[in-house]
Amino acid sequence: MEKFIDEAVTSRQFVFDGDFGIVNIGYHNFAREYTPDKNSRVQSFYTWHFVLSGKGKLTTGEKTYIIKGGQMFFLPPNTKIEYYPDEAEPWEYVWFAFRGEISGYYGDLLGFNTPVKDCKNRQKIRYLLKNCFESLKSGGGYFGVLAVFYELMEISTVLQPDTGIEYVKRVIDEGYTRTDFSISSLCMEVGISHPHLLRLFKEKYGITLIKYLNQKRIEYACQLLRTTDLSVKSVASSSGFSDELHFMKTFKKHTSKTALQYRNNEVVEKVNVG
């Protein structure tokens, strides 16, 4: 098989800020530099390893796994682990180290209910990883690595993103300001009929989906009225209402005031406080 890269070991560090980020990517060929560390350790980040060739052993908790080329393993933070190459057939692998609130969710999407899995498309994974390191060597940076990470996610994902009612709420929370956002399109996205979705949402959150959507939009409209000088028409569209008249009726229903009355009242209150 073609040599992966020239180096026996290489890695690149990154700094990120947000709910997800890669902090390190690396490659190690223990057949060329064999100094196994068999001590137990705990890491402060998640790691996703792709074993390209050879074999090794992983111990996590009370279980031990023998891992070979063409497999991958996923390790969470704050867990006691040991992993090292087989002495007769030492492994070579690539790893991604990452942190962030959604890292564990990514592990779920990849189907890591156990730490070790077979790679679904071994040759394509090797090709992507090889190109990634070649790109880094020629000046590539963080976003190229991130793109490869997400392409590997696309190849390796066994579960579709959650389409339960919690996911529906997240979709609303992220998209309610779009004027083209609708319950009909939401039903199509999650594959749930309109009546069934309305019932599930009311049972889960104690409020109708339509009322929740309008509540989110009106709350944002109030924020815009307090903090900007946008016209009422602009506030309406910025809050997800495609029709200004519908916005005014909905706003009055939720606040007992017109949008202009609300804005003027906020100005008076600020003056009085000042």
C-alpha positions in Angstrom: 0.0 0.0 0.0 1.2 3.5 -0.8 2.9 5.3 2.1 0.6 7.6 3.9 3.0 10.6 4.4 6.7 10.9 4.9 6.7 11.9 8.5 6.6 9.3 11.3 4.7 11.6 13.5 3.2 15.1 12.9 0.4 17.2 14.4 -1.1 20.7 14.1 -2.6 22.7 17.0 -5.5 25.1 16.6 -7.4 27.6 18.8 -11.2 27.9 18.5 -14.0 29.9 20.1 -17.6 28.6 20.0 -19.7 25.6 20.6 -17.5 23.3 18.6 -13.9 23.4 17.4 -10.9 21.2 16.5 -8.0 21.7 18.7 -5.5 19.3 17.2 -5.1 16.9 14.2 -2.2 14.5 14.1 -0.7 11.4 12.5 1.5 8.7 14.2 3.2 5.7 12.6 4.4 3.6 15.5 6.1 1.1 13.1 8.7 3.8 12.4 8.8 5.4 15.9 7.7 2.8 18.4 7.6 4.2 22.0 4.3 3.0 23.4 2.9 4.6 26.5 0.9 2.0 28.4 0.0 4.2 31.3 -3.6 5.2 32.1 -4.6 8.7 31.4 -7.6 11.1 31.2 -8.0 13.7 28.4 -9.8 17.0 28.6 -11.2 16.7 25.0 -12.8 14.3 22.6 -10.7 12.3 20.1 -11.7 10.5 16.9 -9.0 8.1 15.7 -8.8 6.4 12.3 -6.5 3.4 12.3 -4.9 3.1 8.8 -2.9 -0.1 9.3 -1.5 -2.4 12.0 -3.2 -3.2 15.3 -3.5 -1.8 18.8 -5.3 -2.2 22.1 -7.7 0.2 23.8 -8.9 -0.1 27.4 -11.7 2.2 28.6 -13.6 1.5 31.8 -13.7 -2.3 32.4 -13.5 -3.2 28.7 -10.5 -3.9 26.4 -10.7 -3.7 22.6 -8.3 -5.0 19.9 -8.4 -2.5 17.1 -7.0 -3.0 13.6 -6.5 -1.2 10.4 -9.8 0.0 8.8 -11.4 0.7 12.2 -12.0 3.9 14.1 -12.5 4.7 17.8 -14.1 7.6 19.6 -13.0 8.7 23.1 -14.8 11.2 25.4 -13.1 13.5 27.9 -12.8 12.9 31.6 -12.6 9.1 31.1 -9.8 6.8 32.2 -8.3 5.3 29.1 -5.3 3.3 27.9 -4.4 2.7 24.2 -1.2 1.6 22.6 0.1 -0.3 19.5 0.5 -4.0 19.1 4.2 -4.9 19.4 4.2 -7.3 16.4 2.0 -5.1 14.1 2.1 -1.6 15.5 -0.6 0.7 14.2 -0.5 3.9 12.4 -3.4 6.3 12.8 -4.8 9.8 12.4 -6.6 11.6 15.1 -8.8 14.6 15.5 -9.0 16.2 19.0 -12.0 18.6 19.5 -14.1 20.3 22.2 -17.5 21.9 22.4 -21.0 21.4 23.6 -22.1 19.4 20.5 -19.1 17.1 20.4 -20.9 14.3 22.3 -23.9 14.7 19.9 -21.5 14.1 17.0 -20.5 10.9 18.7 -24.1 9.8 18.9 -24.7 10.6 15.2 -21.7 8.5 14.3 -23.2 5.6 16.3 -20.5 5.2 18.9 -22.6 3.4 21.4 -19.3 1.4 21.8 -15.9 3.1 21.4 -14.8 1.1 18.3 -16.4 0.8 14.9 -15.5 -0.3 11.3 -14.9 2.5 8.8 -17.6 2.4 6.2 -15.5 3.6 3.3 -11.9 2.9 4.1 -10.2 3.9 0.9 -12.1 7.2 0.6 -11.3 8.0 4.3 -7.6 7.3 3.6 -7.7 9.6 0.5 -9.3 12.5 2.4 -6.9 12.2 5.3 -3.9 12.0 3.1 -5.0 15.1 1.1 -5.6 16.9 4.4 -2.1 16.5 5.6 -0.7 17.3 2.2 -2.7 20.5 2.3 -1.5 21.4 5.8 2.1 20.8 4.6 1.6 23.3 1.7 0.1 26.0 3.8 -3.5 24.9 4.4 -5.2 25.8 7.7 -8.0 25.3 10.1 -11.0 25.5 7.8 -9.5 23.0 5.4 -9.2 20.5 8.3 -12.7 21.4 9.5 -14.1 20.7 6.0 -12.4 17.3 6.0 -13.8 16.5 9.5 -17.3 17.2 8.3 -16.8 15.2 5.1 -15.7 12.3 7.3 -18.9 12.9 9.4 -20.9 12.6 6.2 -19.3 9.3 5.3 -19.4 7.8 8.7 -22.8 9.0 10.1 -25.2 6.1 10.8 -27.9 8.0 12.5 -29.8 10.9 11.0 -29.9 14.1 13.1 -32.6 13.9 15.7 -36.1 14.6 14.3 -37.9 14.4 17.7 -39.9 17.2 19.2 -36.8 18.7 20.9 -35.2 19.0 17.5 -38.3 20.7 16.2 -38.0 23.3 18.9 -34.4 23.9 18.1 -35.3 24.3 14.4 -37.9 26.9 15.4 -35.5 28.7 17.7 -32.9 29.0 14.9 -35.2 29.8 12.0 -38.2 31.8 13.3 -37.0 35.1 12.0 -37.1 33.9 8.4 -40.1 35.1 6.5 -40.2 31.8 4.5 -40.3 29.7 7.7 -43.6 27.9 8.1 -45.1 25.0 10.0 -45.8 23.2 6.7 -42.1 23.3 5.7 -41.2 22.2 9.2 -43.5 19.2 8.9 -41.8 18.2 5.6 -38.3 18.6 7.1 -39.0 16.3 10.1 -41.4 14.0 8.3 -44.3 14.4 10.7 -47.8 15.3 9.7 -49.2 18.7 10.6 -51.8 17.5 13.2 -49.4 15.0 14.7 -46.7 17.7 15.1 -49.1 20.1 16.7 -50.2 17.5 19.2 -46.7 16.4 20.1 -45.5 19.9 20.6 -48.4 20.8 22.9 -47.9 17.7 24.9 -44.2 18.3 25.4 -44.2 22.1 26.0 -47.7 22.9 27.2 -48.2 25.6 24.5 -49.4 25.3 20.9 -46.7 25.4 18.3 -48.3 28.3 16.5 -48.4 30.3 19.7 -44.8 29.5 20.5 -43.7 30.6 17.0 -45.6 33.8 17.3 -44.3 34.4 20.8 -40.7 34.1 19.6 -41.3 36.5 16.8 -43.1 39.1 18.9 -40.4 38.9 21.6 -37.8 39.6 18.9 -39.9 42.4 17.5 -40.1 44.0 20.9 -36.3 43.8 21.2 -36.0 45.6 17.8 -38.5 48.2 18.7 -36.6 48.9 21.9 -33.1 49.0 20.5 -33.4 50.2 16.8 -35.1 52.9 14.8 -36.3 50.4 12.2 -39.7 51.1 10.7 -42.6 48.9 11.8 -42.6 47.3 8.3 -38.9 46.5 8.7 -39.4 45.2 12.2 -42.1 42.9 10.9 -40.0 41.4 8.2 -37.0 41.2 10.5 -39.0 39.2 13.0 -40.3 36.7 10.4 -43.6 38.2 9.4 -44.1 38.4 5.6 -47.2 40.5 6.0 -47.2 43.8 7.9 -50.9 43.7 8.7 -50.6 40.2 10.1 -47.7 41.4 12.2 -49.7 44.4 13.6 -52.6 42.2 14.5 -50.4 39.6 16.2 -48.4 42.2 18.0 -51.5 43.8 19.4 -52.9 40.5 20.5 -49.7 39.5 22.4 -48.9 42.9 24.0 -52.2 44.8 24.0 -50.4 47.7 22.3 -49.6 48.7 18.7 -46.0 48.5 17.8 -45.7 52.3 17.8 -47.4 52.5 21.2 -44.9 49.9 22.5 -41.9 51.8 21.2 -43.2 55.2 22.5 -43.9 53.7 25.9 -40.4 52.3 26.1 -38.9 55.7 25.2 -41.0 57.4 27.9 -40.0 54.8 30.5 -36.3 55.4 29.6 -36.7 59.1 30.0 -38.4 58.7 33.4 -35.7 56.3 34.6 -33.0 58.7 33.4 
